[in-house]
Amino acid sequence: MRDPVLLDPGALPWDFPAPYQYAFISTACALLMMLCFRLSDRMGQFFSVRDAFAVCGAAAGAVVSSCVILFALTRFEGVPRSTPLIYGLVLSASMIAIRVATRLRHKDLERKHGPDSRTCEDDLQRVIVVGVDRLASAAIKLTDYLLPRKTQIVAALDGRPRLVGRKIAGVSIVGDPRDIGSIIDEYAVHGVYVDQVWLAEDRTLLAPELLAAFRAQCAARGVAIIGISEALNFIASPPTASVAGAAIDAAGQFEPPDYFESKRLIDLCAASLLCVATLPLALCVAYVVFLDVGAPLLFWQQRIGRNGQKFLLYKFRTYRAPFDENGRPAPEDQRLSRVGRMIRAIRLDELPQLYNVIAGHMSLIGPRPLLPQDQPDDPGPRLSVRPGLTGWAQINGGTAVSPEEKNALDLWYIKHADLRLDLEIVVGTLLVALAGVRLNNRAIDHAVRWYHEEFDAAGRDAARGDETPRDRHRREGASDQTNRRRKLEAVQIDYPYRAVEPG
């Protein structure tokens, strides 16, 4: 389009002209960006503005990456400078146009061959929507898509004069809410009897002084008034107390050392330096993950942090999806590859958690963040500090210790934390990454004994008997585990839809 003469093949295949180099490089970059932005995951018949942003992002990524590669190879000689701009505009416009055409085609097919949407007019519930906003528009569309159709939005009202006479989702805005009585009567004259009035969630659209008169006019005509959320059954359930929130008050009885107040500055500086130093390594790991399990590169899962606050914990994905491209369940033993197992063994999958440290969700060293159902019966002391990337429990047994022993190790660290202990944990973490996890029975027994002396008066008697604190802790943990399973149904956690990797 810039200059057709540029595509003169010349002495092909012995001489490869610069425009052809750009054509092949840009095509390869475009295919890669389409894969990275997961454009094939979106269905054309449901194309939306949000999908258009993804298309434009993929086109921009293709243009930038192809320009960088070609500039590094040939300094962009032989290719006009306006060519990348034209290429980006044509690429994005073409992909958007194809998706728009696909959506329009599916709409025509639904009209011609879709399910019979004809409904007896007497069975329809007639509704007037009061207040024009995005939720009102979505409600109108939902009632149109429902088959068989049960509700018909016959009109909309809004107090802003500039909107009267316009349409929202194909429904006319016929007047002001203060005229609701006369509007209902006018529709009744024509045989359209209004059954309900749906109020928008934004109550500022209807002045408070007019609300009483509005309700009186509807009540005089026997027309019910409900909110749009209530009509669509979108009413949020009352918040339930989480496991962490119910016991967080217990943290006041367990005061962490003053060292944790100054530790935030250490974490921020150290995490920032580690982000810069490990960036090349993180890019290599991301590339390996992309080749091994594909996109998305990151796994995220909701955890509980300091003072019971929920946050998203990030890792590099090491597990393949639980279902293949045909929707069949994948064997569990095949989801974790050798590459993924190696990445997990040397803890490289946890590099993205440096962002959590910088954001203030986590600390470099502390108790590992747990899911709600894995929290101890008294989570307050544990949640009095920020969770960490590594901790005392991770270098003294890791996954080989019981939950009760891990809790004792973490609480012992919180009570005795100082700079010297943190440096010891850093060295221990490096040794674990190189040599693997080993049980430190001495540290475990010492932490369990301290835990009982600190939190359980009856534990002192057991510590004096023949039964070791660690054996007693395991015996009690076996019975507590049964009770904890019974509580799992009451635990609510908002998992992101892509949290597909086992925790």
C-alpha positions in Angstrom: 0.0 0.0 0.0 2.9 2.4 0.7 4.6 1.8 -2.7 3.9 -1.3 -4.8 7.3 -1.1 -6.4 8.8 -2.0 -3.1 7.6 -5.6 -3.6 9.6 -6.1 -6.8 11.1 -9.6 -6.3 14.4 -8.6 -7.8 16.9 -11.4 -7.8 14.9 -13.8 -5.5 15.8 -16.3 -4.2 19.5 -15.3 -4.2 18.8 -11.7 -3.0 16.2 -11.2 -0.3 14.9 -7.6 -0.5 14.3 -5.6 2.7 10.5 -5.2 2.2 10.2 -9.0 1.9 12.2 -9.3 5.1 9.8 -7.0 6.9 6.8 -8.9 5.5 8.0 -12.3 6.8 9.2 -10.9 10.1 6.0 -8.9 10.8 3.9 -11.9 9.9 5.8 -14.1 12.3 5.5 -11.5 15.0 1.8 -11.0 14.4 1.1 -14.8 14.8 3.1 -14.8 18.0 1.2 -11.8 19.4 -2.1 -13.4 18.5 -1.1 -16.4 20.5 0.2 -14.4 23.4 -3.0 -12.3 23.5 -5.1 -15.4 23.2 -7.2 -13.9 20.3 -8.4 -17.4 19.3 -10.0 -17.9 22.7 -12.6 -15.2 21.9 -15.7 -16.1 20.0 -16.6 -13.8 17.1 -20.3 -14.0 17.6 -19.8 -12.3 21.1 -17.3 -9.7 20.0 -17.2 -6.7 22.3 -15.3 -3.5 22.8 -13.1 -5.3 25.4 -12.1 -7.8 22.7 -11.3 -4.8 20.3 -8.7 -3.6 22.9 -7.1 -7.0 22.9 -6.9 -7.0 19.1 -5.3 -3.5 19.1 -2.9 -4.6 21.7 -1.8 -7.6 19.7 -1.4 -5.4 16.6 0.7 -2.9 18.5 2.9 -5.7 19.9 3.4 -7.1 16.4 4.4 -3.7 15.0 6.8 -2.9 17.8 8.5 -6.4 17.9 8.9 -6.5 14.1 10.4 -3.0 14.1 12.9 -3.9 16.8 14.0 -7.1 15.1 14.3 -5.5 11.7 16.2 -2.5 13.1 18.6 -4.8 14.8 19.2 -6.7 11.6 19.2 -4.1 8.8 18.8 -0.7 10.6 15.4 -0.6 8.7 17.1 0.2 5.4 15.0 -0.2 2.3 11.7 0.0 4.2 9.7 3.3 4.4 9.3 4.6 7.9 5.5 4.9 7.5 5.2 1.2 6.6 4.9 -0.1 10.2 2.2 2.5 11.0 0.2 1.5 7.9 0.7 -2.2 8.7 -0.6 -1.8 12.3 -3.7 0.1 11.2 -4.5 -2.4 8.4 -3.9 -5.4 10.8 -6.0 -4.1 13.6 -8.8 -2.8 11.3 -9.0 -6.1 9.4 -9.2 -8.3 12.5 -11.9 -6.0 14.0 -13.8 -5.9 10.8 -13.7 -9.8 10.5 -15.1 -10.1 14.1 -17.8 -7.5 13.5 -18.9 -9.3 10.4 -18.9 -12.6 12.2 -21.1 -11.1 15.0 -23.6 -9.6 12.5 -23.7 -12.9 10.6 -24.6 -14.9 13.7 -27.3 -12.4 14.6 -28.9 -12.9 11.2 -28.7 -16.7 11.6 -30.3 -16.5 15.0 -33.2 -14.4 13.6 -33.7 -16.9 10.7 -33.0 -20.3 12.3 -32.9 -19.7 16.0 -35.4 -21.1 18.6 -38.9 -19.8 18.2 -39.0 -16.8 20.5 -42.7 -16.0 19.9 -44.5 -15.7 23.2 -48.1 -15.1 23.9 -48.5 -11.4 24.6 -50.8 -12.1 27.6 -48.0 -14.0 29.3 -45.5 -11.2 29.2 -44.7 -9.1 32.2 -44.5 -5.5 31.2 -41.9 -3.3 32.9 -40.8 0.3 32.9 -37.2 1.1 33.8 -36.6 4.2 35.8 -33.0 5.6 35.6 -30.7 5.1 32.7 -27.3 3.5 33.4 -25.2 0.6 32.2 -27.0 -1.9 34.4 -30.4 -0.8 33.0 -29.0 -1.4 29.5 -27.7 -4.8 30.4 -31.1 -5.7 32.0 -33.0 -4.8 28.8 -30.7 -7.0 26.8 -31.0 -9.9 29.2 -34.8 -9.8 29.0 -34.5 -9.8 25.1 -32.2 -12.8 25.1 -34.2 -14.9 27.5 -36.1 -17.8 25.8 -39.0 -18.2 26.3 -39.4 -14.5 26.8 -41.1 -13.7 30.1 -40.5 -9.9 30.5 -40.8 -7.0 28.1 -39.3 -3.6 28.9 -41.8 -1.2 27.3 -40.3 2.1 28.2 -37.6 3.9 30.2 -37.8 7.1 32.3 -35.0 9.5 33.3 -34.9 12.8 35.0 -32.3 14.3 32.6 -34.2 16.2 29.9 -31.5 15.8 27.3 -32.1 12.0 27.3 -35.8 12.2 26.7 -36.6 11.0 23.2 -33.5 8.9 22.9 -33.1 5.1 23.2 -31.3 2.7 25.5 -30.7 -0.8 24.2 -33.6 -0.2 21.7 -36.1 1.0 24.4 -37.3 4.6 24.1 -36.8 7.0 27.0 -40.3 8.5 27.0 -40.4 11.0 29.9 -39.5 12.1 33.4 -40.0 9.8 36.5 -42.3 12.4 38.1 -44.8 11.6 35.3 -44.9 7.9 36.0 -48.6 7.9 36.8 -49.7 9.5 33.6 -47.3 7.3 31.5 -48.7 4.1 33.1 -52.3 5.3 32.4 -51.4 6.2 28.7 -50.0 2.7 28.1 -53.1 1.2 29.7 -55.3 3.1 27.2 -53.6 1.2 24.5 -53.9 -2.2 26.2 -50.4 -2.3 27.6 -50.7 -2.8 31.4 -47.5 -2.2 33.3 -46.9 -4.8 36.0 -43.6 -3.6 37.6 -41.3 -0.6 37.7 -37.6 -1.4 38.0 -35.4 1.2 39.7 -31.8 1.7 38.7 -29.2 1.0 41.3 -27.9 4.6 41.1 -30.4 6.3 43.4 -29.0 9.7 42.5 -30.9 9.5 39.2 -34.1 10.0 41.2 -34.2 13.0 43.5 -35.1 12.0 47.1 -37.9 14.6 47.4 -39.6 13.0 44.3 -39.3 9.4 45.5 -42.3 9.6 47.9 -44.6 11.0 45.2 -43.2 8.5 42.7 -44.0 5.6 45.0 -47.5 7.0 45.8 -48.4 7.1 42.1 -47.3 3.5 41.5 -49.1 2.3 44.7 -52.3 4.0 43.5 -52.2 1.9 40.3 -51.1 -1.3 41.9 -47.7 -1.4 40.2 -44.8 -2.9 42.2 -41.5 -1.1 42.5 -38.3 -3.2 42.8 -34.6 -2.6 42.1 -33.0 -4.0 39.0 -30.7 -6.2 41.0 -33.6 -7.7 42.9 -35.5 -8.2 39.7 -32.6 -10.1 38.1 -31.9 -11.9 41.4 -28.5 -10.2 41.7 -28.9 -9.4 45.4 -25.5 -10.0 47.1 -25.6 -12.5 49.9 -24.7 -11.1 53.4 -21.0 -11.3 54.0 -19.9 -14.3 56.1 -17.2 -14.1 58.6 -14.0 -15.8 57.3 -11.9 -18.2 59.3 -9.2 -15.5 59.5 -11.5 -12.7 60.3 -13.3 -14.6 63.1 -10.0 -15.2 65.0 -8.0 -12.2 64.0 -8.7 -10.5 67.4 -6.5 -13.2 69.0 -3.5 -11.5 67.5 -3.7 -8.8 70.2 -2.6 -11.4 72.7 0.5 -12.2 70.6 2.7 -9.1 70.0 5.4 -9.6 67.4 8.8 -8.0 68.0 9.5 -4.4 67.1 11.8 -5.8 64.4 8.8 -6.2 62.1 8.2 -2.4 62.0 11.6 -1.8 60.4 11.6 -4.9 58.3 9.3 -3.4 55.7 12.0 -1.0 54.5 14.5 -3.9 54.3 12.0 -5.9 52.3 11.3 -3.1 49.9 14.9 -2.3 49.1 16.0 -6.0 48.9 13.0 -7.0 46.7 13.6 -4.1 44.3 17.3 -5.1 43.9 16.3 -8.7 43.4 13.7 -7.7 40.8 16.4 -6.0 38.7 19.0 -8.7 39.3 16.7 -11.6 38.5 14.9 -10.0 35.5 17.0 -11.9 32.9 16.4 -15.2 34.8 12.7 -14.5 35.1 12.5 -13.8 31.4 14.2 -17.2 30.7 11.9 -19.0 33.1 8.9 -17.3 31.4 10.1 -18.5 28.0 10.6 -22.0 29.3 7.1 -22.0 30.9 5.6 -20.7 27.7 7.2 -23.6 25.7 6.2 -26.2 28.4 2.7 -25.3 29.5 1.8 -22.4 27.2 -0.1 -19.2 28.1 -1.0 -17.8 30.5 2.5 -17.7 32.1 1.3 -16.8 35.6 -0.7 -18.7 38.1 -2.6 -16.7 40.7 -4.5 -17.7 43.8 -6.2 -15.9 46.6 -4.4 -16.2 50.0 -4.8 -14.6 53.4 -2.1 -12.1 54.6 -1.5 -9.8 57.4 -4.6 -8.9 59.6 -6.7 -11.3 57.5 -6.4 -9.2 54.3 -6.9 -11.2 51.1 -4.5 -10.8 48.2 -3.5 -12.6 45.0 -0.3 -14.6 45.2 1.5 -15.0 41.9 3.7 -17.8 40.6 5.0 -19.1 37.2 2.7 -21.8 35.9 4.3 -25.3 36.2 1.1 -27.4 35.8 -0.6 -28.0 32.5 -4.4 -27.3 32.3 -6.6 -29.9 33.9 -8.4 -30.4 30.5 -7.1 -30.7 27.0 -8.2 -28.7 24.0 -11.1 -31.1 23.5 -12.4 -30.7 27.1 -11.2 -34.2 28.2 -9.7 -34.4 31.7 -5.9 -34.6 31.6 -4.2 -37.4 33.7 -3.0 -35.8 37.0 0.4 -37.5 36.8 1.0 -35.8 33.3 0.1 -32.3 34.3 3.5 -31.6 36.0 6.3 -32.1 33.5 10.0 -32.7 34.2 10.7 -29.1 33.4 7.9 -27.9 35.8 9.2 -30.2 38.5 12.7 -28.8 38.1 11.4 -25.2 38.3 9.5 -26.0 41.4 12.4 -27.8 43.0 14.7 -24.8 42.8 11.9 -22.3 43.7 12.1 -20.4 40.4 8.3 -20.5 40.0 8.1 -18.1 43.0 10.0 -15.2 41.3 6.8 -13.3 40.5 6.1 -13.1 44.3 8.8 -10.3 44.4 5.9 -8.1 43.1 3.9 -9.2 46.1 6.7 -8.1 48.4 7.1 -4.7 46.7 3.3 -4.2 46.8 3.3 -4.8 50.6 1.3 -8.1 50.5 4.2 -10.2 51.6 7.7 -10.1 53.1 10.8 -11.8 51.9 10.9 -13.9 55.1 7.9 -15.0 57.2 5.3 -17.7 57.5 4.1 -18.9 54.1 0.6 -17.6 53.2 -2.1 -20.2 53.6 -5.5 -20.9 52.1 -8.5 -20.3 54.5 -9.1 -24.0 55.0 -5.4 -24.5 55.9 -5.4 -21.9 58.6 -4.9 -23.2 62.2 -7.7 -23.0 64.7 -6.2 -19.8 66.1 -4.9 -17.9 63.1 -4.5 -14.6 64.9 -0.8 -14.9 65.9 0.2 -16.1 62.5 -1.7 -13.3 60.7 -0.1 -10.6 62.9 2.8 -10.3 60.4 3.1 -10.3 56.6 3.6 -13.8 55.1 6.9 -14.5 53.4 8.5 -16.0 50.4 10.4 -18.4 52.6 10.5 -19.0 56.3 11.7 -21.0 59.3 9.3 -23.9 58.5 10.5 -24.1 54.9 14.1 -24.7 55.7 13.4 -27.1 58.6 11.1 -29.5 56.9 8.9 -27.8 54.3 6.1 -30.0 53.1 7.5 -33.0 55.2 6.2 -31.6 58.5 2.6 -31.7 59.7 0.4 -28.6 59.6 0.6 -28.4 63.4 4.4 -28.6 63.4 4.6 -26.0 60.6 2.4 -23.6 62.7 4.7 -24.1 65.7 7.8 -23.3 63.6 6.2 -20.2 62.1 5.0 -18.9 65.5 8.5 -19.5 67.0 10.0 -17.5 64.2 7.5 -14.6 64.7 8.4 -14.4 68.4 12.2 -14.6 67.9 12.6 -12.8 64.6 15.7 -10.6 64.2 18.2 -9.8 61.4 20.5 -12.6 62.4 17.7 -15.2 62.2 16.6 -13.8 58.8 20.1 -14.1 57.4 20.2 -17.7 58.7 17.0 -18.4 56.8 18.3 -16.8 53.6 21.4 -19.1 53.7 19.1 -22.1 54.6 16.9 -21.4 51.6 19.8 -21.4 49.2 20.9 -24.8 50.7 17.4 -26.2 50.3 17.2 -25.0 46.7 20.5 -26.7 45.9 20.4 -29.9 48.1 16.6 -30.4 48.8 14.5 -30.3 51.9 15.7 -32.1 55.0 13.9 -32.6 58.3 15.5 -30.8 61.3 14.0 -32.8 64.1 15.8 -30.7 66.7 14.3 -27.4 65.5 10.9 -29.0 65.2 10.9 -30.5 68.7 12.2 -27.2 70.2 9.4 -25.2 68.4 6.7 -27.6 69.4 7.8 -27.6 73.1 8.0 -23.8 73.0 4.5 -23.6 71.4 2.9 -25.7 74.2 4.6 -23.7 76.9 3.5 -20.4 75.3 0.0 -21.3 74.2 -1.1 -24.5 76.0 -0.9 -24.8 79.7 -1.7 -28.5 79.5 1.2 -28.9 77.1 3.6 -28.3 80.0 2.4 -31.5 81.7 2.8 -33.4 78.5 6.3 -32.1 78.0 7.3 -33.4 81.4 6.0 -37.0 80.7 7.3 -39.7 78.5 5.5 -38.5 75.4 7.5 -36.0 73.5 5.9 -32.7 72.5 6.2 -33.6 68.9 4.4 -36.9 69.4 1.7 -35.3 71.4 1.3 -32.5 68.8 0.9 -35.1 66.0 -1.6 -37.1 68.0 -3.7 -34.0 68.7 -3.3 -32.9 65.1 -4.9 -36.1 63.8 -8.1 -35.5 65.7 -8.1 -31.8 64.8 -7.7 -32.6 61.2 -11.1 -34.4 61.2 -12.8 -31.3 62.7 -11.1 -29.0 60.3 -12.5 -31.0 57.3 -16.0 -30.5 58.7 -15.5 -26.7 58.6 -14.4 -26.6 54.9 -17.9 -26.3 53.6 -18.4 -23.1 55.5 -15.2 -21.5 54.1 -15.7 -19.2 51.2 -12.9 -18.0 49.0 -13.1 -16.2 45.7 -10.8 -18.1 43.3 -9.9 -16.4 40.1 -11.1 -18.4 37.1 -7.6 -19.1 35.9 -6.4 -20.5 39.3 -6.1 -24.0 37.8 -2.9 -25.1 39.4 -3.0 -27.2 42.6 -2.0 -25.1 45.6 
